[in-house]
C-alpha cells in the first residue's frame, strides 16, 4: 500500500546500485548484508529469527504488513533484521487476535526500512551478483556520504554474531517430569526449536554459547541440541572447540543450521560463504537415508564444503539440496550425532522435516540408561517462553 506522505528513502548496494522508495519503520540509516526470502507468509517469524542478525531483509512477496503482528508468533524476544526492503507496505492490517501494525513494531524497535522498491529487480540482482553489503537511509540522501558509511560496514565473512543474541543466563522450558532432558546450546535459538522438543516430552535447559561441557554434563542431559544462529562459523574457534568436546562426549547430538556448520568445523570439514544463500520456505531436500523428498524452510549464507564431507570417512551425507546439490545434512558413523543445514522446526514453513526431532528423541531413547535421581537446582523459566 503506497502512502504518499511517507518521506523519501534510499537503498544503496555496495556495487553502487541504487533503489529509491518510501521510508517505513524507524527514521535513520542502517547497514547490513542484503538478502532475500521467498516465503509468501510468516514475515513476523522471519524478522524475529536471530539468524538474520546483521542482514537487511528483502521480501520477495509483494505485500507485507497486511496482517499486522501477533505477540505469540515470534521466534525471539525482538526483531533481528538490520533493515527491511519491500514492494508494497500496508499500514492497514487485519487479523483475529492481532496486536498491532508492523510499522509500529519496526518503529518501536528501531528498524529502518524502505518500501515501493522493485523487489523483483532487486532479488534478480542479488541472485545474479551475489550477497553484498547495503545501506538504507531515510534521513540522508547524499550518495557520496552514504557510500562512505557503507564502505565502513563490516563484511559478513569473518563476522562472529552469535554472541550478540545468545542468552546470558540458563533457563528451562518444559515439564520437570518430562521423559527426556535436552541441553540446548544457544547460538541464536528460535523458540520453535524449544517448542518442538517440549512437544516430544523433553525438558529443555538452554545454555549460553560460552558454557562448558562440564556445566552441561553436570545437569545430566540425555542429549544435546546445537541451535541455529547468525554469522560466519569459521570465525567461532571457541564454539568449534566446545562442539568438538560435545561430539566426543558420546551423548546424542542434533545440530541445526549454524549447529550443523559447527559440527562440520569440529570434525575437520570447512565451511564457505555461498553466492547468495538459501532463504525461503519452499526449498526441496532429499533424505538419502529414506529416498524421500521434503519441502523445507531455510535461512543460511554459509554451507559445508561438499568435497570435505565426501572425503571424510567418518561422515555419511544424509541430505542434499535438490536445487544445487549442496550438503543439507550428515551424520557421524561411529556415534549418535547428526545435523541438518535447514530448519526442521520451520517457523514459518512446512512440517515435512519434523521427523528429525523424532529421530533425535529415538537416539536419546536408545541411549537412556538407569541413573540415580538427577538433582540439580532448576533456574526460573524464561518469561514468555
Secondary structure, 3 states (H helix, E strand, C coil): CCCCCCCEEEEEECCCCEEEEEEEEECCEEEEEEEEECCCCCHHHHHCCHHHCCEEEEECCCEECCCCECCCCCCCCCCCCCEEECCEECCCCCCCCCCECHHHHHHHCCCEEEECCCHHHHHHHHHHHCCEEEEEECCCCCHHHHHHHHHCCCCCCCCECHHHCCCCCCEEECCCCCCEEEEEEEECCCHHHHHHHHCCCEEEEEEECCCCHHHHHHCCCCEEEEEEECECHHHCHHHHHHHHHHHHCCCEEEEECHHHHHHHHHCCCCEEEEEEEEEEEEEEEEECCCCEEEEEEEEEEEEECHHHHHHCCCEEEEEEECCCCCEEEEEECCCCEEEECCECCCCCCCCCCCHHHHHHHHHHHHHCCCCCCCCCCCCCCCCCC
